C-alpha cells in the first residue's frame, strides 16, 4: 500500500497539487517502509514543503532519525538528499550550510555534473564575507572544504588584477590538486 500511496502523491505533485500530495503521503506507515522507500517518501515531502515555501520543515524531513542512514541508500538517492538539503539551506539564506552540502554532494556526482555543482558552491562562497572565510579556512578540518575556502580567498584578494589573480589560482591549484 505504501508504494501506491507514494505513486499517487508523486502524480499529485506533478499536477501541482502539493497539499493533496502531502495529505496522501500522511497515510503511509513510515515504520514499515524499507530504507530506500522511506528515503523517497521523505525526499518527496521535503521537496513539496520547500516548493510551498517552508525550507525549515523541508530540512526537518531529512534529519537523522527521520531519514535512513546514507550507507543504506543508492547513490542517486544520496545525490537527491544532498541537493534537497542544499536547496533548503539556500532558501533559508544560509550559504555556508548550502555549500557544505554541495561539497559533500560533489564526490557522488559524475564528472559531467560537477561543473554545475561547482558553480553553485562558488555562488555560495561569494555570499560569505572575507573575514568569515578566513575564520572558516583556519578552522576547517576537511581538506576539500578548506580548499574551497582558500580558492575563494585567493580570488578575492586580488580581484582587480587579472594577472595576479591567475598567478594566485595557479598557486592554489598546486596546493590543492
C-alpha positions as CSV (number, residue, x, y, z in Angstrom):
1,X,0.0,0.0,0.0
2,X,2.9,2.4,0.8
3,X,4.1,2.2,-2.8
4,X,0.6,3.0,-4.2
5,X,0.3,6.0,-1.8
6,X,3.7,7.2,-2.8
7,X,2.9,6.9,-6.6
8,X,-0.4,8.7,-6.0
9,X,1.4,11.5,-4.2
10,X,4.0,11.7,-6.9
11,X,1.3,12.1,-9.5
12,X,-0.4,14.8,-7.5
13,X,2.8,16.7,-7.0
14,X,3.5,16.6,-10.8
15,X,0.0,18.0,-11.3
16,X,0.7,20.9,-8.9
17,X,-1.4,19.6,-6.1
18,X,1.2,19.8,-3.4
19,X,-1.2,20.0,-0.5
20,X,-3.1,16.9,-1.6
21,X,0.2,15.1,-2.2
22,X,1.3,15.8,1.3
23,X,-2.0,14.6,2.6
24,X,-1.7,11.3,0.7
25,X,1.9,10.8,2.0
26,X,0.5,11.1,5.5
27,X,-1.3,7.8,5.0
28,X,1.9,5.9,4.6
29,X,3.2,3.9,7.6
30,X,6.8,5.1,7.7
31,X,7.7,2.5,10.3
32,X,7.0,-0.3,7.8
33,X,8.9,1.3,4.9
34,X,12.3,0.0,3.7
35,X,15.2,2.4,3.7
36,X,15.1,3.3,0.0
37,X,11.3,3.7,0.0
38,X,11.4,5.7,3.2
39,X,14.0,8.0,1.7
40,X,11.9,8.5,-1.5
41,X,8.9,9.4,0.7
42,X,10.9,11.8,2.9
43,X,12.5,13.4,-0.2
44,X,9.2,14.0,-1.8
45,X,7.8,15.5,1.3
46,X,10.9,17.7,1.6
47,X,10.6,18.8,-2.0
48,X,6.9,19.7,-1.6
49,X,7.5,21.6,1.6
50,X,10.3,23.6,0.0
51,X,8.2,24.4,-3.0
52,X,5.5,25.5,-0.6
53,X,7.9,28.0,1.0
54,X,8.8,26.1,4.1
55,X,12.6,25.3,4.0
56,X,12.7,24.6,7.7
57,X,10.1,21.8,7.5
58,X,11.8,20.6,4.3
59,X,15.0,20.1,6.3
60,X,13.2,18.5,9.2
61,X,12.1,15.7,6.8
62,X,15.8,15.0,6.1
63,X,17.1,14.9,9.7
64,X,18.8,11.9,11.2
65,X,16.2,9.8,12.9
66,X,13.6,10.6,10.3
67,X,15.8,9.8,7.3
68,X,17.7,6.5,6.7
69,X,21.5,6.4,7.1
70,X,23.4,7.3,3.9
71,X,25.2,4.0,3.7
72,X,21.9,2.2,3.2
73,X,20.9,4.3,0.2
74,X,21.6,4.2,-3.5
75,X,23.9,6.8,-5.0
76,X,21.1,8.5,-6.8
77,X,19.1,8.8,-3.6
78,X,22.1,10.2,-1.8
79,X,22.5,12.8,-4.6
80,X,18.9,13.8,-4.2
81,X,19.3,14.1,-0.4
82,X,22.3,16.5,-0.7
83,X,20.6,18.5,-3.5
84,X,17.4,18.9,-1.4
85,X,19.3,20.0,1.7
86,X,21.4,22.4,-0.3
87,X,18.3,23.9,-1.8
88,X,16.6,24.2,1.5
89,X,19.6,25.9,3.2
90,X,19.8,28.3,0.2
91,X,16.2,29.1,0.6
92,X,16.9,29.9,4.3
93,X,19.6,32.3,3.1
94,X,22.2,30.1,4.7
95,X,25.0,29.9,2.1
96,X,27.5,28.2,4.4
97,X,25.3,25.2,5.1
98,X,24.3,25.1,1.4
99,X,27.9,25.0,0.2
100,X,28.8,22.3,2.8
101,X,26.0,20.1,1.5
102,X,27.2,20.7,-2.1
103,X,30.8,19.8,-1.2
104,X,29.5,16.5,0.3
105,X,27.5,16.0,-2.9
106,X,30.4,16.7,-5.2
107,X,32.1,13.3,-4.7
108,X,28.9,11.5,-5.6
109,X,28.3,13.3,-8.9
110,X,29.5,12.1,-12.3
111,X,32.2,14.3,-13.7
112,X,29.8,15.8,-16.3
113,X,27.5,17.1,-13.5
114,X,30.3,18.5,-11.2
115,X,30.6,21.8,-13.1
116,X,27.1,22.9,-12.3
117,X,27.7,21.9,-8.7
118,X,30.9,23.8,-8.6
119,X,29.1,26.9,-9.9
120,X,26.6,26.6,-7.0
121,X,29.4,26.2,-4.5
122,X,31.1,29.3,-5.9
123,X,27.8,31.3,-5.7
124,X,27.5,30.3,-2.0
125,X,31.2,31.2,-1.3
126,X,30.7,34.6,-2.9
127,X,28.0,35.3,-0.3
128,X,30.3,34.9,2.6
129,X,32.4,37.8,3.9
130,X,36.2,37.5,3.6
131,X,36.6,37.7,7.3
132,X,34.2,34.7,7.8
133,X,36.1,32.8,5.0
134,X,39.4,33.4,6.8
135,X,38.0,32.1,10.1
136,X,36.4,29.1,8.4
137,X,39.6,28.3,6.5
138,X,41.7,28.4,9.6
139,X,39.4,26.0,11.5
140,X,38.5,23.7,8.6
141,X,39.2,20.0,9.4
142,X,38.2,18.7,6.0
143,X,40.7,19.3,3.2
144,X,38.1,19.6,0.4
145,X,36.2,22.3,2.4
146,X,39.4,24.1,3.3
147,X,40.5,24.0,-0.4
148,X,37.2,25.8,-1.5
149,X,37.7,28.4,1.2
150,X,41.3,29.0,0.1
151,X,40.3,29.3,-3.5
152,X,37.6,31.9,-2.7
153,X,40.1,33.8,-0.6
154,X,42.7,33.8,-3.3
155,X,40.2,35.0,-5.9
156,X,39.0,37.9,-3.7
157,X,42.5,39.0,-2.5
158,X,43.4,40.2,-6.0
159,X,40.1,40.6,-7.8
160,X,41.1,43.7,-9.7
161,X,44.5,42.4,-11.1
162,X,43.8,39.6,-13.5
163,X,47.4,38.6,-13.9
164,X,47.9,38.4,-10.2
165,X,44.6,36.5,-9.9
166,X,45.8,34.0,-12.4
167,X,49.0,33.5,-10.5
168,X,47.1,33.0,-7.2
169,X,44.8,30.5,-8.8
170,X,47.8,28.6,-10.2
171,X,49.3,28.6,-6.7
172,X,46.1,27.3,-5.3
173,X,46.0,24.5,-7.9
174,X,49.5,23.5,-6.9
175,X,48.4,23.4,-3.2
176,X,45.0,21.7,-3.9
177,X,45.5,19.3,-6.8
